[in-house]
Amino acid sequence: MGTRTTLHKLSKSRSGTEPATPSAKDRAGKGLQQGGVDLNTGNRVALVTGSTSGIGLAIAKKFAAVGYGVAVNGIEPEAEIADALAAIPTNEAGCVRYFRADLADAAQGYELVGRVIEAFGRLDVLVNNAGIAVIAPLEQFSLADFDRSVAVNVRAVFVAAQEASRHMPDGGRIITIGSVNADRMPFAGGSVYAMTKAAVAGLTRGLARDLGPRGITVNTVQPGPVDTDMNPATGPFAESLKSLMALNRYGRSEEIAGLVAYLASPEAGFVTGASLTIDGGFAT
């Protein structure tokens, strides 16, 4: 699949002129805030993979709303996700750009980070959200599905983190969206998915050691059932999943985005190598 970059908001870029920056008032003290979390945006840029819908889109909206430059990523042509891009708020402090890339292809993963750096001039926060879930009986699970699950859910996280760390300033943030299924898989058919999410948790702990000397924190967010197109709160599995939870409801994408925003903030500077569960008591 070819790759393409699309400018969603017409804003100055580093390919000739500088991006718009927050006012002096915004830059002073704590910086821009939302929901009580100090994100200290300045000229900061976040790349959110798999961010054209669901949790990823909510995370992109969260960062854009407080003035980050946001790199949105997906595999869809721009025409198919125009409404999603239009829903991401923008202001004078930052712009939103769309970068089409299929992260199952490692070469496209490396290239994606480079294109973001070229477009924005920097990268401060990487959110690895892209992922797939193939649920099937063990005897029917194909090697092709196994390989793609590992490529998207594990290898793409390593590729993005490796390449981002080469450009990220000291004090940057790498946050991966894992799953509570790394700790609890209560139904059959999810063994490979659970394996990939457990692998991400282990990778996170190792990367935290690798990048700690530079003050770059690396953490995993592990959601439980969240109301998305992939797993809707009105879907066929919803009632059985809710019966396993302390809170008898699905989570909202915005709740996951709030935890990601905290991990990207200065207040979370001492949190690294952690797998933070946000699951309504699913794993309790």
Secondary structure by P-SEA (a helix, b strand, c coil): ccccccccccccccccccccccccccccccccccccccccccbbbbbbccccccaaaaaaaaaaaaccbbbbbcccccccaaaaaaaccccccbbbbbbbbccccaaaaaaaaaaaaaacccccbbbcccccccccccccccaaaaaaaaacccaaaaaaaaaaaaccccbbbbbbbccccccccccccaaaaaaaaaaaaaaaaaaaaacccccbbbbbbbbcccccccccccccaaaaaaaaccccbbbbaaaaaaaaaaaacccccccccccccccccccc
